[in-house]
Amino acid sequence: MTGKTAIVGDGDSITVFKAAGVAAFAAEDESAAKEVLRKIAKDYQIIFLTEELARPLESFLKRFDEELYPVVLSIPSGKGSTGHGKELLKSAMERALGVDILFHGN
């Protein structure tokens, strides 16, 4: 599993990643995304997940926080950012460091 990266998202959002050689898995809704994540979690170290799918799967994704791999990162889709990825990063920093050093309350 050395350095394998994947993306899970709607077809339009994953196209660019696919062109760059990243393993791409289409999922049009959260139940499809959950199923894909279950199947690929043991095979990939980094999994990008579009924000529209990550937000409703937040409690499901917590299971990955307890393991070293995979690291599941929420990214904007082709439709733009909902701010969910930024919220997750801010929360993780505050848990790890006890303070928000990047966003300063924004």
N, C-alpha and C positions, 0 to 999 in steps of 0.2 A: 504494500500500500504506500510506497514511497511517493510523497508529494502529490497524490492524485486530487484533482479539484473537479467539482461538479456544480451545476446550477440547476435549480428547480424553479419554474415559473411558467407564465403563459407563453405561447408560441412566439409572439412578437418580441417579447423581452429577452428570450434566450438565444435568438438568432445570432446576434453579434458574438456572444460567447462561443457558440458552436463554430462560427467562422474562425475564431481564435484557437480552436482545438480543445476547448473545455468540454467535458462530457455534459450534455444538455438533456434534461428530462422535462417534458411538457406536463404541466398540471394546471388545469383551468379552474379548479376550486380547491378548498382546503382539504376535503376528504381524499382527493386524488393526490395532493401534495403529501399528506400524511402517509399514504400507502407507498409512494415513491421513496420518501425518507426512510421508512422502515426497511425497504429493500436495499438501499444503497449505503446506509450508515456505516456498515462494517468495511466497505470498500473504498471510501474516500476520506481524506484528512480534512479537507475544507469543502463545505457545501454552502454556496450562495443561495439564498431563498428570497424571492421578491417580497416586498413589504406587504402587499395585499394578501399574500398567503401566510406570512409570518405572524401578523397581528392576531388572526383568529386561532392560530396554533401555538400561542405563547405558552400555555400550560404544558402542552405536549413537548415543546422544545426544551423545557427545563430539564428533562432527563439527560440531555446532551451536556448540560453544564457540569454534571458529575463525572464525566469521562474526559480523558485527555483529547481523544478524537472521536468523532469528527467535531470540528469547530463549525457551527452553523451561523452564518452572517446574513443579516437582513440588509438587502440593498434595494434601491428604487427600481421600479419596473420601467418599461418604455413609456408609461403614462405619467411618470414623474414621481417625486418623493412625497410620502405622506408624513414624514418625520419620525416614523417608527424606528428606523435604524439608528438615528441620532439619539432617541430616547433610550434605547437599549445600551448604546455605548456609554452614555452619561451615567446610567444606573450602574453598569459594571465598574466604571471608574470610581464612583462614589463608594461602592461596596469594597473595592480593593484598596483605595487610598484614603477613604474617609472624607474626601473633598472633591469638588468639581474643578479640575484644573484647566479644562478646555473651553467649556461653554459658559462659564460664569453666570449661571442662573438663566440663560437664554434657552 
